[in-house]
Amino acid sequence: MSTKTILEVEQILKEIKSNDHPLINELRKDNRKGVIHLLTRWEKKIELEKQAMEKFLEMNHYENKYRSSGKEWIAGVDEVGRGPLAGPVVAAAVILPNDFYLSGIDDSKKLSEKKRDEYYQVIQEKAKAIGIGIIETEVIDNINIYEATKKAMNIAIHGLNRHPDVLLIDAMKLHTPYLEESIIKGDAKSISIAAASIVAKVTRDRMMKEYASKYPEYQFQNNMGYGTKDHLEAIEKFGITPIHRKSFSPIKELLLDEGNLFAFLEK
């Protein structure tokens, strides 16, 4: 092995997927700095892949539990957008195939935007069914965010191309006709809920970016409607838009202040 060039060693390591491979022991005897560097980097990569696989298997616990009892169509359900001052609440329901594997899948909030977009595309291509539910601001203000969230989830479930056998829901009870289980922090414990989280997050973020082009002063492409300092300053300066939630603080209190009411007329 010592006769191999550094470039050849690098190419060899790309093909090796396990620490048990006999060539790894040979490489460990190679004292060249370049080989030591490549081997250290490879070992780190293999360890991260191992951790990702272990996490993935752990996140299949609920799916496997129901599959072992004969349930096949298991839908993960999650939402995004309960907390922002502007924009819709969006829910997704996703049914994944039994052999689905996506290394690194997790709660959408833990992923970079680039990773979310990448995983979103994989889920779109491989999922057996996807449903989306979108509840706009006016409805949120009329029925409150909790009821709006449930409504979005139910719309997403009804948007699936077939009836699910089981619903795995992130921290909500919907009282549907289907067998369902509410899981606290489910987007970090179930691959189906994690997939729904990613689909809902990417869908909503893209909507907020479209709103950003219509209302550029509020920088929705950056804050996604959440109450950041820049967003609050924009509300103070420009008033509210039709997509702002009038039932949310501090908008609700500002609208009640008659002295400032003129500053909060909808654009």
N, C-alpha and C positions, 0 to 999 in steps of 0.2 A: 504493500500500500504506500510505503514511503516514496516509491518511484513515481507516484501520481503527482501531477502538478496541482497547485492550489485550485485552479479552475476546474480540473477534473474531479477533485474532491468535492467541490461545491455542487457539481452536477450529480455526483453519486448520492450526496445527502438529500437531494431533492426527491430521490426515488425511494429512500428508506423511511418507513413510517413507524418503526418500533425500536426501542432500546435493546431488544433482544437480538437484533440482527448481528450476525457474526462480524461484519465489517466495522461495526461501531467499536468493538473491543480493540480492533487493529488500529483504528484512528486514534484511540485514546493513548496509544503508545507512541504516536507521532509528536515530536517535540517542536515542530515548526510553529511559529507564532500564528501564521495564517491559518493553519489547520486547527489550532487550539481555538482561535476566534470563531471559525466556521462551526466547529463542534459545539462550542458554548451557545452560539446563536441557535443552532439546530435543536439542542436539548431544551432550551427555553421555549421554542416553538412547539415541540412535542409535548411539553408539560402543559402549556396553555391549551393545546388541543385535547389533552386528556381531561383537564378540568372542565372544558366546554362540553365534552361528551358526558362526563359525570353529572354536570348540571342539567344537561338535556334529558338524561335518563331519569333524574330526580323529578324533573318537570313533567314527566309522563305518568307520574304516580296516579293521578285521578283518571286519566284516559285509560290506563291499563286496568284500573279497578273496574270500570264499567265495561270495558271490552271483555274482560274475563267472565262477565255475567251475560254476555251475548249482545251487548249494545254496540252498534257500529257507527251510527251517525251522531257523533258527539260534538256539540257546538260550544265553542268558547264565546263569551259575550263580555264586552267591556265598552267603556265610554271615555271620551276626553272632553274637556271644556266646561266642567262644572264651576270652576273658580273665576274665569275671566270676567272683565267688566263689559266686554263686547264680543259679538259673534255667537254662533250657534253652539249647542251641545251636540256632539256627534257620537253615535254608537255603532259598533260593528259586531256581527255574529259570523264566526268562521268555523267551518267543518274541515278538518285536515284528513288526508288519507292515513291509513295505519302505518305505512312505511315512511312517513314524512320525516325528514331530518334537515335541520338548519342549524349549523354550529353557531353558537353565540346568541341565539334568540333569547330575548328577555323582555322585561317591562320596557315599553317604548321610551319612557322617561330616562332610562339608563343608557340609551343608545344615542350616538351622534346622528345628526340629520342625514349624513351620507349613508350610514348603516341602515337607518330606518327606510330610506328610499330603496336601498338595495334589497332589504328583506321584504319590503312591500311588494316588489316586483316578483320575487320568488313565491311569495304567498299567493299572489294573483294567479300565477301560472300553475301552481300545484294544488291549491285548495279544491276540495270537492264542491264546496258551496260557500258563498259570501253574501251577506246581507248588510245593508247600510241604513241607519236611521238618523235623520237630521231634523232637529227642532230649532226653529229660528227664535230670535230675541223676543218678538211680540208674544209668542206662546209661553216662553219662559217667564216673562213678566206677568202673564195672566194666571198661570197655574203653579208657579214656583219652580225652582231649579230641580228639586228632588223629584217632583212629579214629571217634569220635562225629561229628566234622565231616564226614568222608567219608560216613558212614552217612546223615547228614541230607541231604547233597547228592544221594546216590543216590535217596533217597526222593522228594526234590523232582523229580528228573528223571523218575522213574517216575510221578509225579503229573501230568505233562503229558498233554494229551488226544490226543497222537499222538507217534510216535517222531521225535526231532529228526534232522536231517541232520548237524549239527555242534554241538558243545558248546564254548563259550568259557568257561573256568573261571578264577576268580580265584586264582592262585598255588597250585593243587592239581592233582595228577594222579590221576584216578579209575580209569583202565584199564577203561572201559566198552566195550560193543560198538560205540559210535559214534565217529566221527571227533571228536577233541577237541584243543583247544589250551589250554595253561596260560599265563596272562598275568600276570606280576608287576605288582601294582598295577592289575589289570585294571578295577577299579571306576572308575578315572579315565581309562581308555583305550578302553573299549568301552561303547556305550550299552546294550547288552543286559545286560552285567554290572552296570552302574550301576543299571539298572532292577531287577535281581534284588537288588542291595544295598538299595535303597529298600524293596522289598516285604518282604524279610527283617527289616530294621530296624524298620519300622512294626509288623509282626506281633509281633516279640519285645517291643518296648516296650509294646504294648497288653497282652500277657500279664503283663509285670512290673507294670503298673499294677493289674491284677486281683489279683496276689499282694500288692500293697501294701495293699489293703483287707482282706486276710486276715491279714497280718502288718504292722500299721501301725508298729511300733517300728523297723523297718529302713529305712523311707523308700525302698522300691524304686521308687516313682514318680519319684524324683529321681536315684538312683544306678544304676538298672537292674541292680543286682546286683554292680556293680563295687566294688572294695575302697577306697571313700572313707573318710575319717576318721570321719564319722558312722556309716557302716556297720560299721566295725571296732569302734567304741565300743559299738554296739548288740549286736554278737556278744559282746563282753566282758561286757556287762550282762545280756543276756537268753538267751544261748546260741545254738544254731543251730536252723534250721527244716528241715523235710523237703526244701526246695528248695536248701539249701546243699550245696556240693560238698566232700565229706569228703576227697577226694584232692588238694585244692588247698591250697597254703600261703596264710595261716598256720593255716587250720583243721586241716589234717592234723597239724601239730606240736602244736597246742593239745589235740587229742583224744588224742595220745600221752602228754600230761602227766597222769599219774594224779591228781596233786594238784588239777588243774582239771577233771577229767573230769565231775564232777557238774554243773558250770556249763554244760556243752555237750550236755546231753541234749536230744534233739529235742522240740520243742514239739508 
